[in-house]
Amino acid sequence: MEFFLMKLAVPDMISNSYFPAIAAIELGMFKAQGLDVELEMIFPVDKCYAALREGAVDFVGGSAHSALAAFPQWQGVKLLCAQAQGMYWFLVMHKDFGPRRGELGVVKGKNIGAAPWVEMGLRRLLIAAGLDLARDQIRIAPVPGAQGAGVNFGVTAAKALEERRIDGFWANGMGAEVAVQRGVGTVVLDVRRGDGPKGCFNYTMASIAATDALIERSPDTATAAIRAIANTHAALKRDVSLATAVGRKLFPPSETELIAELIRRDLPYYDATISRDFVAGMNQFARDVGILSADVAYEKIVAHQLLSAAQKASIA
């Protein structure tokens, strides 16, 4: 079998957020489809998409809405498939504030750490919940120490919370779990599991994206990438301990011990589908936060014919 050398960029590695993409490489799922894919971490996510636009990488495994950072109005890029369904970040506040699940008033007057482009989800969610960031003195900004190459945002945010450099953070499940396990943080919002205002589940998702140029040049390559993710979902559903094996290759020991449980929790959301309802929700979110001027058609955002063909094909 002929292999094609390619690169896949993710904005965070020591995390469950983009684990299907990472695991697809480490478990040989891309190679089984004839693709030799190398992982590259590029933080923050807008730089991942800039690298995609410039041809430095072939795929991005990041937040779907963030493609607009480099491809205005979805010109030149498409989502191939989902890594998992739903907006996947957690709002965690320091335990000293006495936070309770679902009670957003705790963020008033607080400093919340969030990554660029990721923070848009929190801002819009808080506004939808009736909060006013200026009136309520809610400050959302990058986490101190989370700048530069090689940053793993969630674990950096958990450390900053522990050191009281921030009052809370909006980050991935690994960061949330580390903060909870260390006894410094309490989860206030978990959108995937029903928290937050109506519609926020579909603000964004972890997806796989590629340029229109790649899709047009080699639709078989794009379809193979979709199959690799779908097969990774299936493998992890059959045996979630594979997550630990992947973690041992890439994560520090403490986070390796956590990853299988985090993936077990995420398994119900492991579906490569990108629905029309999702795209409608993401379009509205993108318009609300000012990164999209008008709704874009589903067919212009999703490589739906390839996704449909890959899903109909037999899963290895």
N, C-alpha and C positions, 0 to 999 in steps of 0.2 A: 504494500500500500504506500502511495506517495504522500508525504507529509508536507504541509505548508507552514512555514514559520510565521507566527503572528504574535501580536501583543494584546493583552487585555488589561486595562487600567481600572483600579478600584481606589476610592479615596480613603479607605480605612481597612486595615487588615485584621487586627486583633479584635474581632467583632463577629457577631452573628449576622449583621446586616447584609453583607455581600458574600456570605459563606457558600451559597450554591455555586457562584462563579469560581471562587477559590477552590472548592472541593472538586469541581468539574475538571480542573487542571490536575490537582494532586491525586485524584482517583483514576486518572487516565480516560475520562469520559470524552474529552476533546480528541485525544489520540485515536480512540475507538471509532471516531467519525472522520478520521483522516486529517485532523488538524493538529499541528504542534503549536500549542499556545503557551506563551510565557506571561507570568504575572508581573505587573508593575504597579506599585503604589504611588499615587500622585495626589497630594492634598493641597488645597481643598478640591471639592468636586468640580467646580467650574474650570479648574486647570486640567482635569481629566478630559472634559469635553473640548477644551481648546486643543489638547494634544490629538484628539480624534479628528478635529477639523483640519489640523495641520498635517495629518498623515503619520504622526509619530506613533500612534497606536491604532489597532484595528477594531477593537471593541471597548466599550465602557460599561462597567458594571456599577452603576451608581443610581442616585435618585432620578426618577424619570423627568420631572419638571425641570431639572437643572440642565438638560440639554439646551434649553433656551438661552443659557449663558453664552453659548458659542454658535448657536444656530437660530437666529431670530425667526419667529413665526414658523418654526419647524422646517425651515428651508435647508435641505441637504442632509437630513438625518432622519432615521426612523427607529422606533423601538422594535426589537425583534421578539422579545418575550419578557415575562415577569420572572424575577428570582423568587418573589413571594408577593402575596396580595397585601395591600393596605399600607398606610403610612406607619412607619416602623420605629419611630423615635419615642422616647419616654421623657416625661418631665419629672425630675427628681429634685427634691428640696432637702436642705439640711434638717436633720431630725430635731434640732434645737428649736425650730420654729413651730413644732407640733403639727406638721402637715397631715392632712387626711386625704385619702383617695377621693379624687373628683372635686375637691374644694379649691378652686382657683384663686380665691381671695388671698391665699398665702403669698402670691407673687407680688402683691402691692408693696412698693418701696424697696424691692429686692433687685440684686444683680444676678442675672441669669446668663450663663455661658452657653453659646451655641455657635456652630460652625457657619461660615459663609454659605448662603443658599439654603442650608438646612434651617437656619433661623426663620426663614419666610413662613414655614409651616407653623411655628409657634406663634409668630406675630399675628397671622391670620386667624388662628384658632382662638387666641385671647380676645381679639376684636369680635369674633363671632359669638363669644361667650359674654359679651357686654362690657368688657374691660377697655379702658382707654389708656394706652401706654404712657402718654404725656401726663394726663390728669392723675393717674395712679402711680406715677413715678416708677414705672417698670423699665429697667435698663437691660437690654439684650445685646450682648457683645461677644466677640471671640474670647475663648478661655485663655487666661495668661499662660504662656508657655506652649501654646498649641499652634504656633506659627512655624513654618519651615518644612523642609522635606522630611519624610519618614515619621510624621506625627500620627499616632493612633489616637483619634480624638476622644473616644469614649473613656478609655482608661486614663487619659490625661485629665479629662474633666473630673473623673472620680477622685483623682489625687488632689486637684485644685479645690474640690469641695471639702475634702478631709483637712486640707491646710487652711480652710476658711478664706481662700482668695476669691471665692464666689459664694453666693447664697444658694444657688441651685443650678441645674443644667438641663439642657434638652439634647439628648444624645441617644446612642444605641443601647440595645439590651445588655451588652457586655458591660458598658460603663455603669448602667443602672444596677446590675447585679453586683458588681464590685463594690459600689457605694453601699448597697444594702448589706452585703456580707461583712463589710468592715464596720457596720453599725453607725455610719455617719449620714446615710441618706434614706429617704422614704419616697416611694413612687407615688406621685400625685396623679399622673395621667399615663395610661397605656392605651393609645388610640386603637390599636389592632383589636384589643379585647373589649371594646365598647365604650371607652371613656371619651369625653370631649363632645363638642357641639355636633349637631346633625351634619353629615356630609364630609366631615374631616377625614374619615377613613380613605376617601378617594382623592385627597389632595395630591398625593404622589405615591410611588411604590419603588421598591428596588427592582431595576430592570436591566436588560442587556440592550445596548444601542449600537448601531453601526451606521456608517454614512450611506446615503443613496448611491454613491459611486461604487462602493463595495458590493451592495446588493445587486446593482445593475450589472456589474462586471462578473460577479460570481454568486448567483443566487443559491447554488449548491453549498457554498461555504457558509452563507448566512443560515440556511436551513440546518446544516450540520451543527452549527453553534446552538440553535434552538434545541435540537435533539440532545445535545450534550447536557444542557441544563435540565431538560425533562428527565433524562436518564439519571442524573444526579439526584433529583427529587425522589425518584423511585428507589434508588439505592439507599438513601438515608431513611426513607420510610420503612424499608425492609430491615435495616440494621443501623440504628442511630449511633452505635458505638464507633462507626466509621468516622464520625466527627472528631472523636478523641484522637484517632490515628492521624487525621489531618492536622489537628491542633498540635500534636507532638512535633510536627515538622516545622511549624511556623510560629507558635505562640510560646510565651514564657510558661513555666510549669503551673503557676497559680491560675492563669486564664485557661490553660489546657484542661484543668480539672473542672471548669465550669461549662465548657462549650457544648458537650453532649446534652446536658440538661436544657441549655438555651435552645438548641436545635430541636429537641423533643417538643418544646413549647411552640416552636414555629411550624412544625410539620403540618398542622391543619391549614396553613396559609401557603403551603408549597404547591403552587399551581401555575404553570407557565402562561396561562391565558391572560390576555389583555382585553377586557370587555369594553363595549361601547359606553356602558355606564361609567366605567372608570375614566375613560377619556373625557366624557362630558364633565365629570367632577373635577378632573385635573385642569381642563380648559377654564372652568369657572374660577378655580383657585388662582390660576396663572393670571387671569384678567383682574381678579380682585387685588393681587399684590403688584400689578403693574408690569409684568414681564411678558404679557401677550396682549396685543391690541384688539384682537377679534378671535372668536372661536375658529379653530382649524378642524377640518374634517377628519374623522377617524382614519380614513384611508391614507391621509397625508402624514399621519403620526405613527401608525402601526403597520409593519410589514405583514398585513393580515393574511395574504395568500400563502406566504411562506410558513407563518405560524400555524395556519389551518392544516397545511400539508404535513408539517412536522408532527402535529398532534395526531393526525390520522394514521401516520406510519407506525409500524410496530415498534414498541419500546424494547430495547435490548435488555 
